[in-house]
Amino acid sequence: MDQKLVESGTDGGAALMPHPDVAPSTGGIAAGVLMCVMSMSSIQFGSALSASAIATFGPTGATWLRLAFASVILAVIVRPKVTRYSRAQWIAVLVLGTVSALMTISFFSAIARIPLGLAVAIDFLGPLLVATLGFGLSRQLLWPVVAAIGVLLLAYDGEEWVGNLPGILYACGAGAGWACYILLTKRVGDAFKGLEGLSMSLLVAAVVATPFGFASAVPHITASGLLEMAGLAVLVPLLPYALEMTALRRMPTSSFGILMSLEPAIGAFAGFVILSQPMTPSQMFGTALVVAASIGATIFAAKS
């Protein structure tokens, strides 16, 4: 697998394989660090704050509303030239949009059933495996093993296994979707100018999610509920994407990747603060192992 294919992705968005050919601008590193922290916080706290929306609209309904709002907002800003795209461009955004919709539905379905920290850690295994397999079967495979041990520790609170099998399977599905998303984002980014590819893929994602979420969401729609979902759409994915793109212009990509590796820890913290999901010392250690595996993979990639 070409190392250049494995870059940063969002809904999430951890840059597990920093692009060695991208030269960061001088200065502004401190601002870049702040933007990374803000991006991760927006993603994870936005996910935690989605709990009430998921309870009201269901995972599929909440996903559909979030994607619908995000796609409309970005389309108004970017104004993609829908009638001027080639067949290859349309195929690229159709595939990416479909993957994005299914990935988001899977993740929301997971956090409706298992703790946020565990869901994010399992989700993180997807891009970590992509980053690792980019180097073939080598000692780099150590990092997914370390992360898997961390996930096992997160799944046990000292007395019983937390969550349930459907939630874990949904999180695995979200992780697989995130891995595909990272690879597809590179191709869409190369095929479009600016944010047009993202805008088109979000429009496709909203359409794909409609059959799953429309019936679940519409009976429960209220003015306050729509306002809440519009805010959640800004938190994830619009604000994180803008912050990450700006941060990458201000700091080395290897530093960006290491910082974004902290996302599982922030997810666990958001679950504790917003959802009152406590963590035992062994679960904290499990989170640390997932973060360490991601940092290790990032550093190894930067040196290779």
N, C-alpha and C positions, 0 to 999 in steps of 0.2 A: 504494500500500500504506500502511495506517495505521501511523504510527510507533509507536503504542502496542502494536502486535502484536509488535514485534520487541524481545524482552526477553532476560533471561538464561536460558540453558539449561544442562543438566549432561551429563556424560560427554564431557567438556568442561565447558561451563558458562560460556563467555566472554560477558560482557554487552557486546556490541558496540553495542547501541543502548540506553543508559540511559533509563529511564522518567522523563520530566521531571516527572510528577505525584507521584512518591514522595518524600516529605520525610524525609531521614535524621534520626535522633535526635541530640541534642547529646552531645558527649563520646564517649569510647571509640574515637576514630578509630584510634589506634595499635593497639588490640586488633583492630579491623576489618581493618587492613592485615595483621596477623599471621595472622588467620583466612584471608584471601585467599591468602597465600603457602602456608599449610598445606593449603588446598583444592587448589591447583594442584599442589603437590608430591605430595599423596595420589593425585591422578588420574594424573599422569605416572609416578611411581615405581611406583604400582600396576600400570600398564600394562606397565612394564619388567619388574616382578617376575612378570608373567603369562607370561613366555616359557617357563618350565619347564612350566607347566600347559598351555600351548598345544601344546608338544611332546608331552606325555603324552596329553592328551585330544583334541587337534586344536582348531582355532579354534572350530568349532561346538560341540564338547563343552564346552570351557572357558566359552564364552558361556552355554550352557544352565545349567551348574552355578552360575556366578556369579549369573545372574538368579534362579535358583531360591532360592539362599540369601538374596539381597538381598530378594526378595519375601516370603519367610517371616519374616525378621527384622523387616521394617517392618510387615507385617501383624499380628504379635504386639504390636508397640508401638502402632500406630494403631487396630487393630481396626475396619476399614472396615465400614460397614453395607451389606453386599452386597445384601440383599433390598429395600432402601428406595430405590434409585436409579432415576431416570427413564430413559426410552428415550434421550433426548438425552445424558444423562450416560454411559450405557453405550456409545453410539456414539463419544463423545469418547475414552473410555479404551481402547476397542477399537482405534481408529485410532492413538492415541499409543503404546499398547503394541506394536502391530505394527511401527510405525516404529522404536521403541526396540530391538526385537529384531533387526531387519534391520540397523540402524545399528551395533549392537554386534558382530554377526557379521561385518559388512564390515570394521570397524576391526581386530578381532582377526585376520582373514584378511590384512589389509594388513601389520600389524606382524610377521606370521609370514614375510613375503616381502621387505619393504623396511625400511631403518633407521627407528627410532622417530621421530627428528627430522623426516625427510622425510614420514612418514605423518601426523604431527600438523600439519605445515605445510599439506599438501594438504587435510586434514580441515578446517582453519581457513578455507579459502577459501569453504566453504559458508555459514557465518554471516556472513562478511564481505560476500559477495554480497547476502545478505538485507538487511543493514544498508545497503548502498549503494543497492540498488534501491528501498528505502523512500523515497528522495528523488527517484526518477525518473532519467531520462537527463540527467545533469549532470556537472559537474567532479568530483563525488564518485566517479565511475567510475575516477578516477585510482588510488584505493586498491587495488582488485582487480588492476589492471595491475601496480602496484609489488609486490604480494604474489606475483603469478604469476612475475615476474622472480626474486624471491627463491626460489621453489620450483624454478625451473630451475637456479639456482646450487646449491641443495641436492642436486639430482639428479645433479650431475657432480662427481666428486672430483679433477678435474685430469687424470686418465688415462682414465677410462671412466665411463659412466652407471651409477649404483648402482641396485640393486633390479631389478625386472622389470616388464613390462607388466601382468600380472595383479595384482601388488601395488599398482601405481599406480591401476588401475581400481577395486580394492576400496577404496582410500583415497578416491577420488572419490565412490564410492557412499556411504561413511561421511560425507563432507562434505555430500552432498545430503540424507542422512538427518538430519544435525545441523541443517541449515537448516530442514527440515520440523519437527523436534523443537522448535525455538525457537518457531515459530508455533503449534504445537499445544499446547505447555505453557501458553501464555497462556490459551487457551480452557478447558483442563482446570482451571487454577488458578481461573478465574472460576466454574466450574461446581461445584466441591467446596469443602468446608471444610477448613482446615488441610492436612494431608498425605494426606488420603484419596484425592485424585486421583492423587498419585504412587504410593501403595500399590497402588491398583487397576491402574494402568498397568503397574507392575512385575509384578503377578500375570499380567496378560495377556501381557506380554513373555515371561515364563517359559514359559507354555503354547505361545505361537507358536514359541519356540525349541526346544521338545521334539522335534518331528519331525526337526529338523536335527541336534540334538546328542545325543539319547538313545543312539542306537546307537554313536556315536563315543566317548561317555564311559563308559558302563556297564562294558564289558569291562576298563577300566583303573582302576576305582574302588578305592581303598584307604582305610583309616582316616586315614592321614597326608595323602592327597590330598584327602579331604573337608575336613579341618581347614584345609589350605592354601587351598582355594577359599572357605571361610567367611571367612577373613581377607581374601582379595582382594575379596570382596563388600562387606566393611566399608570397605575402602580406596576402592573405586569401586563404586556411587555413593553409599552411605549417608553416610559421613563428609563428603565434599565438599559434598553438598547441604545438610546441616545447617550446615556452616561458612559457606557462601555466604549462606544465609538469615539467619543471625545477623549476618554482616558487613554486610549491606545495611541493617540497623537501626542501625548504628553509624557509617556514613560516607556521604558523598554518592555517588549512583549513578554520576556521571561519574568519580569517583576509582576506584570499584569497577571500572568498565569498563576504565579505563586499566591498572589492576593486572592484571586478568585477561588483558589483551592480551599479557602476558609468557609465556603458556602454551607457545607453540611453542619458546621458548628453554629453558624448563624441561624440555620434552620432549626436546630435543636433549641437554641436560645429563644427564637420567636415562638416555638411551641410551648416553651416554659412560661414566657411572659404573657402571651395572648391567650393561649388555650389551657394554661395551668397543667401542662404535661410534665411532671417531675422526672428527673433522671437520677439513677443510682450512680455511685462511683464507677462501677464496671461499665455502665452505659456511657458515661463521660469518657472513659478510657477508649471505648469502642469508637466514639466520635473522633477522638484524637487520632486513632489508627487510620480512619478513613481520610482525614485531613493530611496526615503524614504521607500516606500512599500517593495522594494527589500531588503534594509538593514534591515528593521524590520523583514521580513520573515527569513533572514539569522541568525540574532541574536537569534530569537525565536528557530530556529532549533538547534543552537549551545548549547542553555541552556536546551533543552529537552532531 
